[in-house]
Amino acid sequence: MIWKPFLTTIPIAALSLTLACHACAQSPTDWAAFRGEGARGVASDGSIPQSWNADPENGPHEGVIWETEVPGLGHSSPVVAGDRVFLLTAIADDGEPELNIAAGGNIEAAENDGEQSWIVLCYDKATGGELWRQIAHQGMPRATRHSKATHANTTVCVSGDRVVACFGSEGLYCYDLDGTLIWKRDLGVIDVSKYGIGWGYASSPAIHDNRIALICDDPDHPFATVLNLTDGEEVWKVDRADVCERSWGSPLIYQTEDTTQMIVNGWPWIVSYDFGTGEELWRLEGGGDNPIPTPFEANGWIYITNAHGGKAPIYVVRPDSRGTLSVNSEDKSDEESDEDSNAIVWSVERGGSYMSTPVVSGDYLYLGNSNGVVRCFHARTGEKMFEKRLGKGAGVIASLIADNEKVICASEDGNVYVLESGPEFNVLETNPMGEPCFATPAVSSGTLFVRTTKRLVAIHPDQSPSN
């Protein structure tokens, strides 16, 4: 069953002592931001499906509740809030540009990148029917994109009855759940680039305590900012030119008894800010010079990785750390070395992921890579468990998600691989989707929502095949 989108374009005018909060989820069944609560990527309300078929060329659909065609190009992940699913997309006004799936190694900007419409989409969670769409912005892109990227790479964030969508250079928008525009804000040109080629904005917003956290790391004027959810007005803004040349990850909001932190991957520094004031709390010298994965919380610690330019570290940091942290304490005083040894739970120099954000399932940390290699480390000690390749062409760009028994790897080759959680490499299922998968899946009430390059698919093991 393929739902045809409604052509309704509406004008813009109209727990414990420690709590991790990436977004204010409205209920345990919500997946209200990129990778869900705490950016952990873990299903908190049940298990994730293990076996299905969503590729008609592979036989009858199995376990598919519904599927709907998604217009345009977007790597935006689905977000689930209540009875609705949200996505972002960008539709070219002239023609239908394709992604250059094989362009992983080149640095070229996309060709034929003319006028676009940046759109927020809302679907019915139960049926996949389109409830509304809003054109946030129309015009020529203010920054280029990589030929494998899109102009809608970010994921919306939902808090209460507010839906926040960030399109980078094309602005920040706040809607209610019915698609009415509450406010919008121009962020200026954010051309997150290297070698003079813009690769596309990809930092999703995070919401906490009625405030929005944003990272805008254009190399010419990188900054972090917090805005009021109510009206979009600035609470604080910090220049990041001295700590970061560029980044694509999303901010993690982490709350403890006495402090709320905004933790940001970056290069040459990973930085934690006081969420209320913008004051720097701690910094750690980063590794890879194209930081993309989002920091996330597990076991009460902060997990951070980046991998490019010959370095691929993994860092696990205690959130109560302060000051300039260092993995190497050889050149420091005994007192400083003791502080550093307490701050860094464990680290490894090699094994991190380039684009995909890792996930912790049970006692183990899993990382996927664009070359199809999956690595596993003990999440508490850093001991390496395995390093295996999923298959030829099985590049993992999407971030990993998991429940307590399984790890989900959505792949460029059009398959979603389901791994058994544990210290040994065991592929439980290889589930065909029919098209490449770049967006990170979402989970709600045991239903898996997977965005391919063409469709949004809802999967549940107890459902009959779609007709």
N, C-alpha and C positions, 0 to 999 in steps of 0.2 A: 504494500500500500504506500504510494507516494503522494504526499500532500502537496498541492500546488500553492505557492505563496500568494496571498492576497496582495494586489497592487494598490495598497492604501498608503499613500505618502502623506504624512501630516506635517504641516509647516512647523518650523522651530518656534514661531511666535507663541503659538498656543502654549566546688571542685577540690582543690587542694590549696596549700599556701601559695603555690605558684601557678599562674594562669597564663597560657600562651594565647594570644588573640590576634589573628591575622585579619579577621573580619567579624563583625557582630552577627553571628548566625542567629536566625529567628527561632530555630528549633533544631533538635539533633538530626533531623532528616535533611536539613539544608546543606548545600555545598555552595556557600555564598560568596566565594572569592576564588582566585587562582589557587588551586591545590587545597581548597577547603580551609577548615579552622587551623590556625597556627602554621599555615603553609605546609602542613605535615604530609598531605597527600594520602591520609589513611581514612578508610571508611569507618566511621564511629558508630553507625547504626545498623550494622549487619555485614554480611559477606558480599563479595563481589562475584558476579557470574564467572563460571570457569569455561564453559563450552557453548559455542553458538556458530552460526553461519549467516553472514550478512552479505555474501557475494552471490548474486543469482547465477553466475557462471559456474559456481561450485555446487550447484544443486539447490533444492528448496531452502528457503529461509528457515532457520531454527533458532528459537529463543528471542526473536525480534518482535518487540511490541509494536513499534512503528518506526518509520523512517520518513524524512522529509528532505527535499532538495533545498540546498542553501545557496542563494545567489552570490555572485562575486567571488572575491578571494579574501581569505582570512585565516590566521592561525589562532585566533581568539578561542579560548576554551569555553565549553558550556558552563554556566553557573545555574544552580537550582535554588529557588527561593519559593517556599510554599508550593503552589500548584503551577509554577511557571519556570520556564527555562529561557535563559538569555544568552545571546551571542552578538558579536560584532562582525561586520563585514565591510568591504569597500568594493563598490561596483563601478567599473570603468564605463564612462558615457559612450565610448566608441569601441565596439568590439568586446571580445571576451579574452583578455590576456591569460596565458597559461603560466603556471609555475615551471621553472626550469629545475626539475627534480634532480638532475644530474649535476647541478652547479655547486656542489658542496665546496669544492676547492678553489673556485675562481672568486675574484673580487669585483666583478663587473656589476654595475647597476642595471636594473631592468630596462629593456627598451620598450618603446610604444607605451609610455607611462603618462597618458594624457589626463584629461579632466576626470574626476572621480566623485562619487557620492559615498560619504561615510555614514554607515547606517547601524542603528541598534535594532535588533530583532528580538521579539518575545514570542515564545511558543507555549502551547498548553502541554503541561508535563504528562498528562494521561494519554493524549491523542496525537500530539505532534502538530496539531493545527496551529497556523500562525494567528496570534491574537492581535499583534500590532507591529508596525515598524515605524521608526522615526529617522528621517534624514537629519543627521546632526550638522553636516557641513557638505557643501558642494564647491568644486573648483579644481584648479591645478594643485597638485601636491606641492607643499612648501619644502619638502625634503625628498631625496630619492630613496629607493628601496633596492635591496639585493634581489636578484632575479629569482631567488628561491624563497624570498620573504614576501610579505604583503603589506598593505597600508592599514591592516587591522590585526596586528599581532597581539595586542593587549587583551586582557580579560576584565569584564565588568566586576564591580564589587557591590553587593547589596547589603544594606543595613536598615532594618525596619521597613518603611515604605519608600525608601530612596534607592535608586539605581544610579551608580556613578560609572561613567564611561570616559576613558581617556584615549584620545587619538593622537597624542603627542603634539606635533606642530599644528594639527587641525583643531586642537582645543580639548577642554574638559567640560563634560556635560552631566547635569544631574536631572533625573526624571523621577516621577512617581511610578508606582507599579503599573499604572494604566497608560504610561507613555507620555504624560504631560510634562513638558519641560519646566523645571523649577528655576534653574539658572544655568549659565554657561560662563566659561572663563577662557580667555586667550592666554596661552602659556608662552607665546613667542615661537620662533623657529627652534626646534630641537632636532638637530641633524646629527644623530649619533653615528659617527663615521670613523673610518680609518683609511689611510692612503688616499684621502680626499673623496672616498666613495661612501655615501650614506647607506647603511645597511638596514635601516628601519627602526623606529621606536618600538620598544617591547616591554617597558616597565609598567606593570599593572598597578592600579591604586590599591591601597589598603585602608580600612576604616576601623577606628577605635574611638570610643568615648565621644561620638558625634563629631569626629575630626577625620580628615582625609590626609594620608601620607602619600607623597609623590617623589619620585626620583627622576630628574631630568638631566642626564649626564652628557649633554652636547660637549664635545671637547673644547669648544671656544668659550663656553660659559656654563660649566656644570653646576647644578645646585640641587639641594634637597629642600622640600617645603612641606608645611602642614597648613591645611585650609579648614575653615569651618564647613561642616556638612550642610548647615542650614542655608547659608547664602554664598558660599564659595570665597569668602573673604580670607585674606592671608592672616595666619596666626604667627608664623615665623618662616624665615627663609635663610638658608645658610649656603654661602658660596663654597664649592667643593674643589676649586682649582688647585689647591695645595695638596689634596688627598686623592683625587681621581681624574684620570684623563678621559675615561669613557666607561660605561657599563650598560647592561641590558636587563639585569635582574630586577625583581620587585622588592620593596621594603618589607621586612618582617617587623611586626609590632609585638613586643614581648613584655608582659607585665609581671612584676614580682610584688612583694608586700610593700616595698617603699619606692619603687622606680618603674616607670614605663619606658622602654627603650625602642628606638627605631633603628634596626640593624640593616646595614646596606653592604652588599658585596661591591668590590671596586678594585681598581688597580691604579697606583701602587699600594693603596691602603684599603683595607676593610674597616669600616667605621661604625660605631654605635653612638647614636645621639639620644639625649634626653627628649622624649616625645613631647613633653610640655614646653620646653624652652629652646630646643635646638643646640644646647650645649653638648660638646663632645664628651662622652663618657670613657670610651676606650677605642684604641685602634690597633690593628694587626697588619703587618706588611703582607700584601697579597702575593699570589704566585703567578697564575696565568694572566696575560695582558689583555685578554678580551673577556672580562668577567660577565657571565650570563646566568648561571644558576642562582636561584633565590635561597638565601639562608632560611633554615627552618629549625623548629624545636623538636627534640625527642629526648626522653630520659631527663628532662630538666636542663639539658645542654643545648647549645647552638651549633648546628652542623653547617659548615661552609666549604664549598669547593669551587675551583675554577681551573681551567686547563687550556692553555694556549701559549705559544711562544717558547716551547721547550719545558714548561713547568706544568705540573698537574697535581697540586697538593690537595689534601683533605685536612681541615682543621675542625676540632671539636673544642668549643670554648665555654667556660663557665660564665654565665651572664652577669654575675656580680663582680667581674673583673673591672679594673679601672686603669687608666693611663695607657702608655705604649707597651703593648705586649710583644713578646718575641718567642719564637719557637727555639731559637738558638741562644742560649744563655751564657756562652763561653766568655763574652767580653763584658759581662755585667758583674756588679758586686754580688756578694752572697745573698744579701737581703733582696736585691732586685731579682736574682735568679730564683729564689724561693717563691717570690710573687708570681713570676712567669710560670714556674712549674705547677703552681696551683691554678693558674688561669687556663692553661692549655691541658685539657683532659688527655687527649692524644692527638697525634698528627702523623701523616705519612707524606713523603715528598712526591711519590708517584701513585697514580691510581684514580685521580679525580676525573670528573666529567666536564666536557666542554660546554654543551648547550643544555642538556637535560638536568633538571634538579633531581637529586637522589631521593630515596625513601628509606625509612626504617620500618621493618616488619619484624615483630618479635625482638629477638636479640641481634638482628643482623641489618647492616646497611647495604643497600643495593644501588649501583650506579650504571646507567646506560650511556652509550656513546654513539656518535654518528657513524662509526665504522662497524657497528653491530656487536661490539664487545660489551658484555655485562660483567661487572666485578662485584664481589661480595666481601665485606669486612665485618668482623665482629663489632657491633655498634658500641660496645663499652670498652673495648681494649685496642681496637685497630688491627687486630690480627687478620691477615688476608686469608679468606676461605677459598675463593676460586676466581678465575678469570677465563671466561668462555665466550665464544662467538655464537650468536643466535642463528645466523645463516647468511648466505650470500645476499647482499643487497638489503639486509635488515637493519638499516641505520636507524638509530633511536635519537630523534630530535625532541619528541614530546617528553615531558617529565614523567617519572614513574609514579604510580599510585599503588596502594596495597590494602589488604586487610590483614588479619593476624595469621593467615595461612597461605596467602598468595600474593604475588607481585605481578603487576600489569605493565607490559612494555608495548606501547603502540608504535608501529614502525612505518618507515617510508615504503617498505615493500608491500604494503596493503594488508598486512597481518597484525593481529594483536596477540602477542605471546604471553602466556600465563605460566609463571614460574612458581614452583613450590617454595615456600619460605623455609629456610634452613641453610645449613653450612655447605650443602652439596648442590651442584647444578642439576636441576631437573625441570625440563619443560613439560608441564602438564598438558597443555593444549596449544595448538597454533590455529587461531581463529581468523578466517578470511573476511575482510571488510569490502573488498572490491576496488578500493582506491587507496592511495597513500594517506597515512595519518601523521600529521604534524602537531595537531592540537592535543593538549593534555586532557584525558577523559575526566569525567566527573561521576560521582556515585551518590545516589539518594534512595533510601529505603530498599536497598538491594538491587536497584536498577542502575545499570551502567549506561552513561551517555557518551557516545563516541562521535566526534566530528572528523569526517574524512575531508578530502579536498573538495568534495561535491555535496555531501549529505550530512545530516545529523541523524544518528541512529540510537534508539532506546532499546536496551537489551535486558531481558530478565529470564532466568532459567525455567521458570514455571509457566511461561506463556506459550501459546500455540504459535506455529509459524505464521508470518504475515501472508496475506493474500494479495 
